[in-house]
Amino acid sequence: MNEKKLKQINEMFGGLRAEWIEDRIFQFFTTPDYFMKLQSKEPYVLQGGRGSGKTTILRGLSYKGQYALKGGQIEEFDKNKFIGIYHRVNTNHVRALEGENLTDQEWQKMYAHYFNLITCREIVSFLQWHKELSSEDEILPEQACRLISISLCLSNKAQDINQLYDEIELALYTFQASVNSIDDGLPKGLSMQAEPIDLMTERVLRLKQFKGKLFFLLIDEYENLNDNQQIVMNTLLKHASGNYTFKIGVRQMGWRIHYTQNDHEPLKEPEDYFLHDIEADFYENEQMFFNFASDVCRQRLIALKEGDEIIPEMTDLFPSLSYDDEAILLDVERKDRCRLVKEYLDGNKIELNLTPLYMYMLGYWAETQCMTIEDVVKDYQNNTTTWHTRYDNYKYSILFKIRKGRGQSGIQKYYAGWNTYLKLSNGNIRFLMQLVKTAFLTHISNTSNYLLPIPPKVQTESAMEVGKKNFMMLENLHHRGADVIKIVLNMGRLFNLLASESEHTAPEIDQFYIQGDITPENDELLRAGVMHLAFIRIPGNKPSSKSDTKDYMYALHPIFAPYFIFSFRRKRKMTITNEEFYGLIKSHKTLMQKMLSKEEIDRVQYDNTRPQQLDLFANSFHYYDD
């Protein structure tokens, strides 16, 4: 049974890209709360990292997606007020439409013609699809077919949609084949920007079966467009006819250009579009992500159900640990800070009914504030309410200090519980699926009943494995990936030391702010890091615009927290300079020590607490060079 379940779990939770699971994407489609507002006539830009669900949502809005979600009933599909035409930007195609042999304006005309062709082809394909399911459809008149053909600079001989489709497809492949042969000047036969789309949508919506509807042009992976192509699309978005609107999926920082072909005509929210940041919205609405993520995972488990098996709630499958219970697992009772307080209380027959973690807190306070244990205990007795507040503020951060440093065997900090997994994924459903799959695969290997609660140790080790896997992948995601991975490595080490070693600074420093104007080199690294989920970007007090890197705070993505062992909670920031941020690429000990000295961690502690993560990269990154 275990081998069978291992395979099933891997299949159910391993298809992490919508493109990989094809038709099954709609079998497990879970509707997020924001799905309904995307069905309005307003243009929407759906922003999120890889794995945030952009593709799934856009494909769910497509006509084939809607048909599947309506149970494969054309009558139900026709009740919709919109027709979704999905297009994923193909890097291989759009990168062919650039080069030095044409001017920027000429390449824009080339791309506009290409977009006319692919959009019109998909709309004609929709007409053919709908006709097969609804034989009584009014057909597109011959005159309309000819006009559309002429507007695309094709023939005027298309008599019906089948001939029109053949003409467009032939023209599209002819155009693609000719791109690499362009020497000087534009080729003949380029259509006017947007005109064929305007004509096509207007004539299709005259048909009785589509009256009162609106076309949604669903553009996925917008970040793959180069700057010239984004300018063209921005212009189409700004000046779209009343027959269609845009729904765009893009990675954060992937929408680089925010103006049209008129340099003085910017796109503004909400005048021209509405922005929906998936991960930010999920982060700000924890209950919404809790419900959505739980439904996504339970649907897959229900599909694996055999006989009368009862599928538990995700919170039961992934139980959490209280801080006090976690401290016990971390052997807090054997640590001097706890043991000495307990011995003092027992020796003086003082009954305070404190947990071992609370006693460790008293010992920690005595040590860091240069007080005796007797003085701390008396202060506790005289100011119990103040101490309870202090304990509530510090007890989570104290957990990182119990089992710290090099040579400590076993887990140094637990990352367990369904809510913890949601926090680690930070609104990214693909990261969550990776966490769940990895935990289940280990769990199934250790137990005969895969529906038993997954132990905190298994959850933690699985989270560490997922963090490591995604960390290692960063190098291959961008041409500056090697530099990004060095920054993540050193920043992870920095936050680890601040969590475990710092005794005199505020707890849970896990964000950073770059002081002053950001250099072009750092700007590129930050953009690459945010786009590929190495960093998350947090708005500051006065962000200049949605595309700027200035006036934002940054943090490592929480998915790396279990691997480097720091807090995944957004709490406090440290300020670093441009030089320090860029210097993290070099991994010089002197620079790291300078940054740590700001937070009162001395060189002896730094040198003696180098973790295993750095050992993996010491040779490549010259970590020991001064």
C-alpha positions in Angstrom: 0.0 0.0 0.0 2.8 2.4 0.8 4.4 2.1 -2.6 1.1 2.7 -4.3 0.3 5.7 -2.1 3.8 7.1 -2.7 3.2 7.1 -6.5 -0.3 8.6 -6.1 0.8 11.4 -3.8 3.7 12.2 -6.1 1.3 12.4 -9.1 -1.3 14.5 -7.2 1.1 17.0 -5.6 3.9 16.7 -8.1 2.2 18.3 -11.1 3.2 21.7 -9.9 2.8 23.6 -13.2 -0.5 24.0 -14.9 1.1 23.3 -18.2 2.2 19.8 -17.0 -1.2 18.5 -15.8 -3.1 19.7 -18.9 -6.8 18.6 -18.7 -6.5 17.6 -15.0 -6.0 21.3 -14.2 -9.8 21.7 -14.1 -10.5 18.5 -12.2 -8.8 20.1 -9.2 -9.6 23.7 -9.9 -10.3 25.6 -6.7 -11.9 29.0 -7.0 -10.1 31.7 -5.0 -12.2 34.6 -3.6 -10.8 37.0 -6.2 -11.9 34.9 -9.2 -15.3 36.6 -9.5 -13.9 40.1 -9.7 -11.7 39.1 -12.6 -14.8 38.3 -14.6 -15.8 42.0 -14.8 -15.3 44.1 -17.9 -12.4 46.1 -16.3 -8.8 45.2 -17.4 -6.9 43.3 -14.7 -3.2 42.7 -14.1 -2.7 39.5 -12.1 0.7 39.7 -10.4 2.5 36.9 -8.6 5.6 34.8 -8.6 6.0 31.5 -10.4 3.7 29.0 -8.8 1.3 31.6 -7.4 -1.6 30.3 -9.7 -1.6 32.9 -12.4 -1.7 30.4 -15.3 -4.4 28.3 -13.6 -6.6 31.3 -13.1 -6.2 32.6 -16.6 -6.8 29.2 -18.1 -9.9 29.0 -15.9 -11.1 32.1 -17.5 -10.5 30.8 -21.0 -13.4 29.4 -23.0 -12.2 25.9 -22.7 -11.6 26.3 -19.0 -15.1 27.8 -18.5 -16.6 25.0 -20.5 -14.9 22.4 -18.3 -15.8 24.2 -15.1 -19.4 24.4 -16.2 -19.5 20.6 -16.4 -19.0 20.3 -20.1 -22.4 21.8 -20.8 -22.5 24.3 -23.7 -25.9 25.6 -22.4 -24.3 26.6 -19.1 -21.2 27.9 -20.8 -23.4 30.2 -23.0 -24.8 31.9 -19.8 -21.4 33.6 -19.4 -21.0 37.2 -20.3 -17.5 36.8 -21.5 -15.4 34.7 -23.9 -11.8 34.1 -22.8 -9.1 33.8 -25.4 -5.9 32.5 -23.7 -2.4 33.2 -25.0 0.9 32.4 -23.3 3.8 34.5 -24.4 6.3 32.1 -26.0 9.9 33.3 -25.3 11.2 31.5 -28.4 8.8 33.5 -30.6 8.9 36.9 -29.1 12.7 37.0 -28.8 13.0 36.4 -32.5 11.2 39.7 -33.0 14.2 41.9 -31.9 17.6 42.8 -33.2 19.8 45.5 -34.7 18.6 45.1 -38.3 15.3 47.1 -37.6 14.5 50.2 -35.4 12.5 49.9 -32.3 9.5 51.4 -34.0 9.8 48.8 -36.9 10.0 45.9 -34.4 6.9 47.3 -32.7 5.0 47.1 -36.0 6.3 43.5 -36.5 5.1 42.4 -33.1 1.7 44.2 -33.5 1.2 42.2 -36.8 2.2 39.0 -35.0 -0.2 39.6 -32.2 -3.0 40.4 -34.6 -2.4 37.0 -36.3 -2.3 34.9 -33.2 -5.3 36.6 -31.6 -7.5 36.4 -34.7 -6.5 32.8 -35.2 -7.6 31.9 -31.6 -10.9 33.7 -32.0 -11.6 31.8 -35.2 -10.6 28.6 -33.4 -13.2 29.5 -30.8 -15.9 29.9 -33.4 -15.1 26.5 -34.9 -15.1 24.9 -31.4 -18.5 26.5 -30.5 -20.1 25.5 -33.8 -19.2 21.9 -33.2 -21.0 22.0 -29.8 -23.9 24.1 -30.9 -25.1 23.3 -34.4 -27.6 26.1 -34.6 -25.0 28.8 -34.4 -25.3 31.7 -36.7 -22.2 31.7 -38.9 -19.9 34.5 -39.6 -20.9 36.0 -43.0 -18.7 35.7 -46.0 -18.3 39.5 -46.2 -17.0 39.6 -42.6 -14.5 36.8 -43.3 -13.2 38.7 -46.3 -12.9 42.0 -44.4 -11.0 40.3 -41.6 -8.7 38.6 -44.1 -8.1 41.9 -45.9 -7.4 43.7 -42.6 -4.7 41.1 -41.9 -3.2 41.8 -45.3 -4.1 38.4 -46.6 -6.4 37.6 -49.5 -10.0 38.6 -49.9 -11.1 35.0 -50.8 -12.0 33.6 -47.4 -15.7 32.5 -47.7 -16.2 31.0 -44.2 -14.4 30.6 -40.9 -12.6 27.4 -42.0 -11.0 29.1 -44.9 -10.3 32.1 -42.8 -8.5 29.9 -40.2 -6.4 28.3 -42.9 -5.4 31.7 -44.3 -4.4 33.0 -40.9 -2.5 29.9 -39.9 -0.6 29.9 -43.2 0.2 33.6 -42.8 1.4 33.1 -39.2 3.8 30.3 -40.1 5.0 32.2 -43.1 5.7 35.2 -41.0 7.5 33.2 -38.3 9.7 31.5 -41.0 10.6 34.9 -42.5 11.6 36.7 -39.4 15.2 35.4 -39.3 15.7 36.4 -43.0 14.9 40.1 -42.5 17.9 42.2 -43.6 16.9 45.8 -43.9 13.5 47.4 -43.7 10.1 46.1 -42.9 8.6 43.2 -44.9 5.5 43.8 -46.9 2.0 42.8 -45.7 2.0 44.0 -42.1 -1.5 44.7 -40.7 -2.4 47.8 -38.7 -2.0 47.6 -35.0 -5.2 46.3 -33.3 -7.4 46.9 -36.4 -8.0 43.2 -37.2 -8.7 42.4 -33.6 -11.2 45.3 -33.4 -12.9 44.2 -36.6 -12.9 40.5 -35.6 -14.4 41.0 -32.2 -17.0 43.5 -33.4 -18.3 41.2 -36.2 -18.3 38.0 -34.0 -20.3 39.8 -31.3 -22.9 40.7 -33.8 -23.8 37.0 -34.1 -27.0 36.1 -32.2 -25.4 33.5 -30.0 -22.7 36.0 -28.8 -24.7 39.3 -28.5 -24.1 41.1 -25.2 -20.8 39.3 -24.5 -17.3 40.6 -24.2 -14.0 39.0 -25.2 -11.3 38.6 -22.5 -7.8 38.6 -24.1 -5.9 36.5 -21.5 -2.1 37.2 -21.8 0.1 34.9 -19.6 3.8 35.4 -18.8 3.8 39.0 -19.8 7.3 39.4 -18.4 8.6 37.4 -21.4 7.9 40.3 -23.7 10.8 42.6 -24.3 10.4 46.4 -23.7 9.2 47.2 -27.2 6.6 44.5 -27.1 5.4 45.6 -23.7 4.9 49.1 -25.1 2.7 47.7 -27.9 0.6 45.7 -25.4 0.3 48.7 -23.1 -1.0 50.7 -26.0 -3.6 48.0 -26.9 -4.6 47.8 -23.2 -5.0 51.6 -23.0 -7.0 51.9 -26.2 -8.9 48.7 -26.3 -12.3 48.8 -28.0 -15.5 48.2 -26.1 -15.6 44.6 -27.5 -12.7 43.2 -25.5 -10.6 43.8 -22.4 -7.4 42.4 -21.1 -6.5 40.1 -18.2 -2.7 39.9 -17.9 -0.6 37.5 -15.8 2.9 38.8 -14.9 5.6 38.1 -12.3 6.3 40.8 -9.8 8.8 43.3 -11.4 8.1 41.7 -14.8 6.0 44.6 -16.0 9.0 46.9 -16.7 7.4 49.5 -19.0 4.4 51.5 -17.9 3.7 53.8 -20.8 2.3 53.4 -24.4 3.8 54.3 -27.8 3.2 57.8 -26.7 6.0 58.4 -24.2 3.9 60.9 -22.4 0.9 58.6 -22.0 1.5 56.4 -18.8 -0.8 53.6 -17.7 -2.2 54.4 -14.3 -4.2 52.4 -11.8 -7.2 52.5 -11.5 -7.8 54.7 -14.5 -6.5 52.2 -17.0 -6.4 48.8 -15.1 -6.7 47.2 -11.7 -3.8 45.4 -10.2 -4.3 42.2 -8.1 -1.2 41.0 -6.3 -1.9 37.3 -5.5 0.7 36.7 -2.9 0.3 40.1 -1.2 -3.5 39.6 -1.1 -3.2 36.2 0.4 -0.7 37.5 2.9 -3.0 40.3 4.0 -6.0 38.0 4.1 -4.8 35.0 6.0 -8.2 33.3 6.3 -8.7 33.5 2.5 -5.4 31.7 1.8 -6.1 29.2 4.6 -9.4 28.3 3.0 -8.1 28.3 -0.5 -5.0 26.3 0.2 -6.8 23.8 2.4 -9.4 23.2 -0.3 -6.7 22.7 -3.0 -4.9 20.0 -1.0 -8.0 18.3 0.4 -9.4 17.9 -3.1 -6.3 15.9 -4.1 -6.4 13.8 -1.0 -10.1 13.1 -1.5 -9.3 11.9 -5.0 -7.0 9.3 -3.4 -9.6 8.1 -1.0 -10.2 4.4 -0.8 -13.3 2.8 0.7 -14.5 4.4 3.9 -11.4 6.4 4.6 -12.0 9.7 6.3 -9.9 12.5 5.1 -8.8 14.7 8.1 -8.6 18.4 8.0 -5.2 19.8 7.0 -4.7 21.2 10.4 -5.1 17.7 11.8 -2.7 16.1 9.3 -0.1 18.9 9.9 -0.4 19.5 13.7 1.4 22.5 15.2 3.6 22.7 18.3 3.1 25.2 21.1 6.2 27.2 22.0 6.5 25.4 25.3 6.2 21.9 23.7 8.8 22.9 21.0 11.2 24.0 23.7 10.9 20.6 25.4 11.8 18.9 22.1 14.8 21.2 21.8 16.0 19.9 25.2 15.5 23.2 26.9 15.5 21.6 30.4 19.1 20.5 29.9 20.4 24.0 29.1 22.1 26.0 31.8 19.8 29.0 31.5 16.9 26.8 32.4 18.6 24.4 34.8 20.1 27.1 37.0 16.8 28.9 37.4 15.1 25.7 38.3 17.8 24.8 40.8 17.4 28.3 42.4 13.7 27.9 42.6 13.8 24.4 44.0 16.6 25.3 46.4 14.7 28.2 47.8 11.3 26.4 47.7 9.8 29.1 45.5 6.8 27.9 43.5 6.1 30.0 40.4 4.6 27.3 38.2 6.7 28.3 35.2 7.3 26.2 32.1 10.9 25.2 31.2 10.8 27.8 28.4 9.8 30.5 30.8 12.6 29.5 33.2 15.0 29.6 30.2 13.7 33.1 29.5 14.6 34.2 33.1 18.0 32.7 32.8 18.5 34.4 29.4 17.5 37.8 30.9 19.8 37.4 33.8 22.8 36.6 31.6 22.2 39.3 29.0 21.2 42.1 31.5 24.1 41.2 33.9 21.7 40.3 36.7 21.8 37.5 39.2 19.2 34.8 39.0 18.0 35.9 42.4 17.4 39.5 41.2 15.6 38.3 38.1 13.3 36.0 40.1 12.5 38.8 42.6 11.8 41.2 39.7 9.5 38.6 38.3 7.6 38.3 41.6 7.2 42.1 41.9 6.4 42.7 38.2 4.6 39.6 37.0 2.3 41.3 34.5 5.3 43.1 32.9 7.1 39.8 32.7 4.2 38.0 31.1 4.2 40.7 28.4 7.9 40.4 27.9 7.6 36.6 27.7 4.9 36.9 25.0 7.2 39.2 23.0 10.3 37.1 23.3 9.3 33.4 23.6 9.3 32.7 19.9 12.6 34.4 19.3 14.1 32.6 22.3 13.5 29.2 20.6 16.3 30.0 18.1 18.8 30.4 21.0 18.2 27.0 22.8 20.0 24.7 20.5 22.4 26.9 18.5 25.8 26.8 17.0 28.1 24.4 15.2 28.2 20.8 16.4 24.6 20.8 17.6 23.0 17.6 16.4 19.4 17.3 15.4 16.8 19.9 14.7 17.7 23.4 15.9 14.3 24.9 15.3 11.0 23.3 14.4 8.8 24.4 11.5 5.6 22.5 12.0 1.9 23.1 11.7 -0.5 23.8 8.8 -0.4 27.6 9.5 3.4 27.5 9.5 3.4 25.8 6.1 1.1 28.5 4.8 3.4 31.2 6.1 6.5 29.5 4.6 4.8 29.4 1.2 3.8 33.1 1.5 0.7 32.8 -0.7 2.5 30.7 -3.3 0.5 27.6 -4.0 3.4 25.8 -5.8 5.7 26.1 -2.7 2.9 24.8 -0.5 2.4 21.8 -2.8 6.1 21.1 -2.6 6.0 21.2 1.2 2.9 19.0 1.4 4.3 16.4 -1.1 7.7 16.2 0.5 6.2 15.7 4.0 3.7 13.1 2.8 6.4 11.1 0.9 8.5 10.9 4.0 5.5 10.2 6.2 4.2 7.4 4.0 7.6 5.7 4.1 7.5 5.6 7.9 3.9 4.6 8.6 1.2 2.2 7.4 -1.5 4.8 7.6 -0.7 7.9 5.6 -3.7 9.8 7.2 -2.2 9.8 10.6 -0.8 13.2 11.8 2.6 14.0 10.3 5.1 14.4 13.2 6.8 17.8 13.7 10.2 16.3 13.0 9.0 15.1 9.5 7.4 18.4 8.8 10.5 20.3 9.7 12.9 18.1 7.8 10.6 18.3 4.8 10.5 22.1 5.0 14.3 22.2 5.2 14.6 20.0 2.1 12.2 22.2 0.1 14.0 25.3 1.2 17.3 23.8 0.1 15.9 22.6 -3.3 14.5 26.0 -4.2 17.7 27.7 -3.0 19.8 25.6 -5.3 17.5 26.3 -8.2 18.1 30.1 -8.0 21.4 29.9 -9.9 19.7 28.7 -13.1 16.8 31.1 -13.2 18.5 34.2 -14.4 21.8 35.3 -16.0 22.7 36.9 -12.6 21.5 33.8 -10.7 25.0 33.0 -9.4 25.1 36.4 -7.8 21.6 36.1 -6.4 22.4 32.8 -4.8 25.4 34.3 -3.1 23.4 37.1 -1.7 20.7 34.7 -0.4 23.4 32.5 1.1 25.0 35.3 3.0 21.8 37.0 3.9 20.4 33.7 5.2 23.5 33.3 7.3 23.2 36.9 8.6 19.6 36.3 9.7 20.5 33.0 11.3 23.1 34.7 13.4 20.8 37.5 14.3 18.2 34.9 15.5 20.6 32.6 17.4 23.5 34.7 18.6 22.3 38.3 19.1 21.7 39.0 22.7 21.3 42.8 22.9 19.2 43.7 19.9 15.5 43.6 19.1 14.3 40.1 18.3 13.4 38.7 14.8 15.3 40.9 12.5 14.5 39.3 9.1 14.1 42.2 6.7 16.5 44.7 5.1 16.3 48.1 3.7 18.9 49.5 1.3 19.9 53.1 2.3 20.2 55.8 -0.3 19.8 55.6 -4.1 20.0 52.1 -5.4 22.7 51.5 -8.0 21.9 49.9 -11.4 23.8 46.8 -10.4 21.8 46.4 -7.2 18.6 47.3 -9.0 19.1 44.5 -11.4 19.9 42.0 -8.6 16.8 43.1 -6.6 14.5 42.8 -9.6 15.9 39.3 -10.5 15.6 38.2 -6.9 12.0 39.4 -6.6 11.0 38.0 -10.0 12.4 34.5 -9.1 11.2 34.5 -5.5 14.6 34.8 -3.8 13.3 38.0 -2.1 9.9 39.3 -1.3 9.3 43.1 -1.6 7.4 44.9 1.1 6.1 48.5 0.4 7.7 51.2 2.5 6.1 54.4 3.6 6.2 56.2 0.3 6.9 53.9 -2.7 7.5 55.9 -5.8 5.8 53.5 -8.2 4.9 49.8 -8.6 8.0 49.3 -10.7 10.6 51.0 -8.6 13.0 49.2 -6.2 13.4 52.3 -4.1 11.5 52.9 -0.9 10.8 49.2 -0.4 11.9 46.8 2.3 13.0 43.3 1.3 13.2 39.9 3.0 14.4 36.5 1.9 11.4 34.4 0.8 10.1 32.5 3.9 10.6 29.2 2.0 14.3 29.5 2.9 13.7 30.0 6.6 13.9 26.3 7.6 17.1 25.8 5.6 19.0 28.7 7.1 17.1 28.7 10.4 15.6 32.1 10.9 12.1 33.5 11.5 9.6 33.5 8.7 7.6 36.2 10.4 7.9 39.7 9.1 9.0 41.7 12.1 12.0 44.0 12.1 14.4 45.4 9.5 18.1 46.2 9.4 19.5 49.0 7.3 22.3 48.2 4.9 24.2 50.3 2.4 24.4 49.8 -1.4 28.1 48.7 -0.9 27.2 46.1 1.7 24.4 44.6 -0.4 26.6 44.3 -3.5 29.5 43.1 -1.3 27.5 40.1 -0.2 28.3 38.6 -3.6 32.0 38.4 -2.6 31.2 36.7 0.8 34.1 38.5 2.5 34.3 37.8 6.2 35.3 41.4 6.9 32.1 42.7 5.3 29.9 40.2 7.1 31.6 41.0 10.4 31.0 44.7 9.8 27.3 44.1 9.2 27.1 41.9 12.3 28.9 44.4 14.4 26.0 46.8 13.9 23.8 44.2 15.8 26.5 43.6 18.5 27.6 40.1 17.4 31.4 39.9 17.9 33.9 38.2 15.6 34.5 35.2 18.0 30.9 34.2 17.9 30.8 34.7 14.1 33.9 32.6 13.4 32.8 29.8 15.7 29.3 29.4 14.5 29.7 28.8 10.8 26.8 26.5 9.7 26.8 23.6 7.4 25.1 25.5 4.6 28.2 27.6 4.1 30.4 24.5 4.0 28.6 23.5 0.8 29.7 26.7 -1.0 32.9 27.7 0.8 35.2 26.9 -2.2 33.0 28.3 -4.9 32.3 31.6 -3.1 35.8 32.0 -1.5 34.0 32.4 1.8 37.3 32.6 3.9 39.0 35.3 1.8 39.5 38.5 3.7 
